[in-house]
């Protein structure tokens, strides 16, 4: 890795601080950017996500997607974690920590709302940002694309009943326009654009031209990631500064959940003989969350100033630095992972 990538965690921390500070100093600018949205999907953030994920998508040869059946064990592990473990483990952790251990330190009228926000966060597997994490850990790109697409399809049908079950309510209003527009913006459009660009490069200059472009745009992807952080924390800076203890307490079950699910996915992948290039993104997909949908659903169901909305924002706060640490862990443990023959 270059100097910039090696100290990415430092730049992430600086961008979080800068975002909170700028959101406090020039709130009008961030309010104007936050207002540029359709169906609660922020368009400037969507553009930045395109810049983050195009380098990953440009590496993908759609003609080779048929080989993804070779990674069926990795797909099975991630589906199990995303849909059978993660939402239920978060419900348990939220009830244990927020509903019991930390309850005396929290506003009593918001405790159930906090737990609901944590459940919303865990019930939506990550989409766009997974491409960034997979790229950073040199994951198998065809597996990543197929797994994300499969999760999106399942989410359309499973998100509402799963959250409804865990929240103990008869029905839940899902922001379908947000979900479908997010899939269009973060998956369909970037995939089509990247494949058209890839074909053009290969037709005009071959693999050498493709490599030159990838080397050129890789730094753009990281800068877009850092800019996204500045915007996200600029949007939520006031709430973070106003309730630091609540933020800290809400982060505890989220942190435990991320590391638990990432570790379980990684361990199961090794047990089932999954190749490391699939196990690494499998751990990351199993641990990360679709926070855009979670935030939108929390606001739709409970209101902008609710504990549920704040809990999903804490998920954003935790997501990037923690997922970067998971990337480092899976890369550092590659020799251990490959220390015995695969089944």
Secondary structure, 3 states (H helix, E strand, C coil): CCHHHHCHHHHHHHHHHHHHHHHHHCHHHHHHHHHCEECCEEHHHHHHHHHHHHHHHHCCCHHHHHHHHHHHHHHHHHHHHHHHHHHHHHHHHHHHHHHHHCHHHCCHHHHHHHHHHHHHHHCCECCHHHHHHHHHCCCCHHHHHHHHHHHHHHHHHHHHHHHHHHHCCCCCCCCHHHHHHHHHHHHHHHHHHHHHHHHHHHHHHHHHHHHHHHHHHHHHHHHHHHHHHHHHHHHHHHHHHHCHHHHHHHHHHHHHHHHHHHHHHHHHHHHCCCCHHHHHHHHHHHHCECHHHHHHHHHHHHCCCCHHHHHHHHHHHHHHHHHHHHHHHHHHCHHHHCCCCCC
